[in-house]
């Protein structure tokens, strides 16, 4: 009989006691509890001859209380159905008996709970003992497993760390630049394969290193050579700048000398003549027709001189009529002024669109060449050719003069600070062209200039 059944029995007895006092029962509840107790009685009856525990024996001892409660329940139910014919004195005795049963039942419940507590203590002690035993077994097993694991790990680490140390040392040696270092591992596993591949890598690195050194040396030589070339170019640029400054200064001096020898003298003569005519007019003497004609002639000559200077500085027709026509006009004017016959011919250049800086440079080259011929060549005939020979332009100026030794001529020109030929050479260099002088004493002079030409706009035949 468990604690739940005892509590049900107690509830039944309390219900019976309350029903006696009130002479009214909850019949369904009492029947239900009585039936449950009857089932319990039958169950205990089946185990009557079996070996029972102490708790089960105590439960069997409670059966007479159960039987009493069951019998009393049936009796009181019958009395309730009959309208309570029993005397009050008997009912009072029954109520007193129920109270005694309740007292015995409470004592039995206390004992039963005490037995259960003892059983719980025993169970807890047993469980604790089993737990400690199991814990000890698990601990010993764990220690054994850990010990075995440590042994296995030690052996594995030993088989792994040794090759790793060798590989680490190889890596350190290669990192220090010792590319000839060899890694030897004969473990017959992946580490041996890794060591062989490591050796191949070291050989490749050594090859790359040697190749890189060669390339660095070659590149260093190239850079040194380029540096030398750059210094030469810088020197050439510096020399060119100095030469250009010298040429500019020479041109300024020539312009100044021209203004002084021509314009200034003409203006001075014009001033003196004008003042003389003015003084005569103040005195009442009118200038004669001849004096006025001389004064007008002098004025026209001064104007012509200024126009010639302006024309030489910037030819006005160069942009309008084009380079070939401008050279032809200048050649005709030069022949009129000097008496030197100029034969100008051209081929394939009329269709070319010369940039202005190229056109003015070519024009100046022709001017300078003719000026030099006038001053030094003693020539009677000059041939000028301007030819388009794709992709270049060729300018040839040839005279029948006295000729000269080019090296000595250039040296004397520098000593005397004459920079005509030098200026021509610098102009050609600015156009990225070539400048040649072919001459000898009493054999005339040839100047051959060749430079990159512009793109043609249309096809043209040879014009002379």
TAQUI-V428055 format. One record per backbone hydrogen bond with DSSP energy under -1.0 kcal/mol. CO is the residue of the C=O (numbers start at 1). NH is the residue of the N-H. E is the energy in kcal/mol with one decimal. If there is no record, write none. Layout:
<<CO NH E> <CO NH E>>
This chain:
<<2 6 -1.9> <3 7 -2.2> <4 8 -2.3> <5 9 -2.6> <6 10 -2.4> <7 11 -2.7> <8 12 -2.4> <9 13 -2.4> <10 14 -2.5> <11 15 -2.3> <12 16 -2.4> <13 17 -2.5> <14 18 -2.4> <15 19 -2.4> <16 20 -2.3> <17 21 -1.9> <18 22 -2.1> <19 23 -1.7> <19 24 -1.4> <25 27 -1.3> <26 30 -2.3> <27 31 -2.8> <28 32 -2.4> <29 33 -2.5> <30 34 -2.7> <31 35 -2.8> <32 36 -2.2> <33 37 -2.2> <34 38 -2.2> <35 39 -2.3> <36 40 -1.8> <37 41 -2.1> <38 42 -2.2> <39 43 -2.2> <40 44 -2.4> <41 45 -1.8> <42 46 -1.4> <45 48 -1.1> <53 57 -2.4> <54 58 -2.1> <55 59 -2.0> <56 60 -2.0> <57 61 -1.8> <60 63 -1.5> <62 66 -1.7> <63 67 -3.4> <64 68 -2.4> <65 69 -2.4> <66 70 -2.9> <67 71 -3.0> <68 72 -2.8> <69 73 -2.1> <70 74 -2.2> <71 75 -2.4> <72 76 -2.8> <73 77 -2.3> <74 78 -2.1> <75 79 -2.3> <76 80 -2.5> <77 81 -2.3> <78 82 -1.8> <79 84 -3.2> <87 91 -2.3> <88 92 -2.4> <89 93 -1.9> <90 94 -2.7> <91 95 -2.7> <92 96 -2.2> <93 97 -2.7> <94 98 -2.4> <95 99 -2.0> <96 100 -2.1> <97 101 -2.6> <98 102 -2.7> <99 103 -2.4> <100 104 -3.0> <101 105 -3.3> <102 106 -2.8> <103 107 -2.2> <104 108 -2.7> <105 109 -3.2> <106 110 -2.6> <107 111 -2.7> <108 112 -3.3> <109 113 -3.1> <110 114 -2.5> <111 115 -3.2> <112 116 -2.7> <113 117 -2.8> <114 118 -2.6> <115 119 -2.9> <116 120 -2.9> <117 121 -2.7> <118 122 -2.9> <119 123 -3.0> <120 124 -3.4> <121 125 -2.9> <122 126 -3.0> <123 127 -3.5> <124 128 -3.0> <125 129 -2.7> <126 130 -3.1> <127 131 -3.0> <128 132 -2.9> <129 133 -2.6> <130 134 -3.2> <131 135 -3.5> <132 136 -2.6> <133 137 -2.6> <134 138 -3.4> <135 139 -3.1> <136 140 -2.9> <137 141 -3.0> <138 142 -3.4> <139 143 -2.9> <140 144 -2.5> <141 145 -2.8> <142 146 -3.2> <143 147 -2.8> <144 148 -2.8> <145 149 -3.0> <146 150 -3.0> <147 151 -2.2> <148 152 -2.8> <149 153 -3.5> <150 154 -2.8> <151 155 -2.5> <152 156 -2.9> <153 157 -3.6> <154 158 -2.4> <155 159 -2.0> <156 160 -1.6> <157 161 -4.0> <158 162 -1.2> <160 164 -1.9> <161 165 -3.1> <162 166 -2.1> <163 167 -2.8> <164 168 -2.8> <165 169 -2.6> <166 170 -2.2> <167 171 -2.6> <168 172 -2.4> <169 173 -2.5> <170 174 -2.4> <171 175 -2.6> <172 176 -1.5> <173 178 -2.5> <174 177 -1.5> <177 179 -1.8> <178 181 -1.4> <189 193 -1.6> <190 194 -2.8> <191 195 -2.5> <192 196 -2.1> <193 197 -2.4> <194 198 -2.3> <195 199 -2.2> <196 200 -2.2> <197 201 -2.5> <198 202 -2.3> <199 203 -2.2> <200 204 -2.5> <201 205 -2.9> <202 206 -2.4> <203 207 -2.4> <204 208 -3.1> <205 209 -2.9> <206 210 -2.5> <207 211 -2.7> <208 212 -3.0> <209 213 -2.5> <210 214 -2.3> <211 215 -2.6> <212 216 -2.9> <213 217 -2.7> <214 218 -2.9> <215 219 -3.3> <216 220 -2.8> <217 221 -2.5> <218 222 -2.6> <219 223 -2.9> <220 224 -2.9> <221 225 -2.9> <222 226 -3.2> <223 227 -2.8> <224 228 -2.5> <225 229 -2.9> <226 230 -2.8> <227 231 -2.5> <228 232 -2.5> <229 233 -3.0> <230 234 -3.0> <231 235 -2.7> <232 236 -2.9> <233 237 -3.2> <234 238 -2.8> <235 239 -3.3> <236 240 -3.3> <237 241 -2.8> <238 242 -2.5> <239 243 -3.1> <240 244 -3.3> <241 245 -2.5> <242 246 -2.5> <243 247 -3.3> <244 248 -3.1> <245 249 -2.6> <246 250 -2.6> <247 251 -3.0> <248 252 -2.5> <249 253 -2.5> <250 254 -2.8> <251 255 -2.7> <252 256 -3.0> <253 257 -3.2> <254 258 -2.8> <255 259 -2.8> <256 260 -2.5> <257 261 -3.3> <258 262 -2.0> <259 264 -4.2> <262 266 -2.7> <263 267 -2.9> <264 268 -2.5> <265 269 -2.8> <266 270 -2.7> <267 271 -2.5> <268 272 -2.7> <269 273 -2.7> <270 274 -2.3> <271 275 -2.7> <272 276 -2.4> <273 277 -2.5> <274 278 -2.2> <275 279 -2.5> <276 280 -2.3> <277 281 -2.1> <278 282 -2.0> <279 283 -1.9> <280 285 -3.2> <288 292 -2.3> <289 293 -2.1> <290 294 -2.4> <291 295 -2.4> <292 296 -2.4> <293 297 -2.4> <294 298 -2.5> <295 299 -2.0> <296 300 -2.7> <297 301 -2.3> <298 302 -1.9> <299 303 -2.4> <300 304 -2.7> <301 305 -2.2> <302 306 -2.1> <303 307 -2.3> <304 308 -2.6> <305 309 -2.2> <306 310 -2.6> <307 311 -2.9> <308 312 -2.5> <309 313 -2.2> <310 314 -2.3> <315 318 -1.1> <317 321 -2.8> <322 326 -2.0> <323 327 -2.4> <324 328 -2.2> <325 329 -2.6> <326 330 -2.4> <327 331 -2.4> <328 332 -2.0> <329 333 -2.4> <330 334 -2.7> <331 335 -2.3> <332 336 -2.1> <333 337 -2.1> <334 338 -2.6> <335 339 -2.3> <341 382 -2.7> <343 384 -3.1> <345 386 -2.1> <347 388 -2.8> <349 352 -1.3> <351 457 -2.6> <352 354 -1.0> <355 359 -2.8> <356 360 -3.0> <357 361 -1.4> <358 362 -2.6> <359 363 -2.4> <360 364 -2.5> <361 365 -2.2> <362 366 -2.2> <363 367 -2.4> <364 368 -3.1> <365 369 -2.5> <366 370 -2.4> <367 371 -2.5> <368 372 -2.4> <369 373 -2.1> <370 374 -2.5> <371 375 -2.1> <372 376 -2.9> <373 377 -1.2> <377 402 -2.8> <380 341 -2.0> <381 400 -1.4> <382 343 -2.9> <383 398 -2.5> <384 345 -2.5> <385 396 -2.5> <386 347 -1.9> <387 394 -3.1> <389 392 -2.8> <391 453 -2.5> <392 389 -2.3> <393 451 -2.0> <394 387 -2.8> <395 449 -2.8> <396 385 -2.6> <397 447 -2.5> <398 383 -3.2> <402 442 -5.1> <405 409 -3.1> <406 410 -2.5> <407 411 -2.2> <408 412 -2.7> <409 413 -2.1> <410 414 -2.1> <411 415 -2.2> <412 416 -2.6> <413 418 -3.9> <419 423 -2.5> <420 424 -2.0> <421 425 -2.5> <422 426 -2.1> <423 427 -2.0> <424 428 -2.1> <425 429 -2.2> <426 430 -2.0> <427 431 -1.1> <428 433 -2.4> <429 432 -1.8> <434 450 -2.0> <436 448 -2.2> <438 446 -2.9> <440 443 -2.1> <444 440 -1.1> <445 399 -2.2> <446 438 -3.1> <447 397 -2.3> <448 436 -2.2> <449 395 -3.1> <450 434 -3.0> <451 393 -3.1> <463 346 -1.4>>
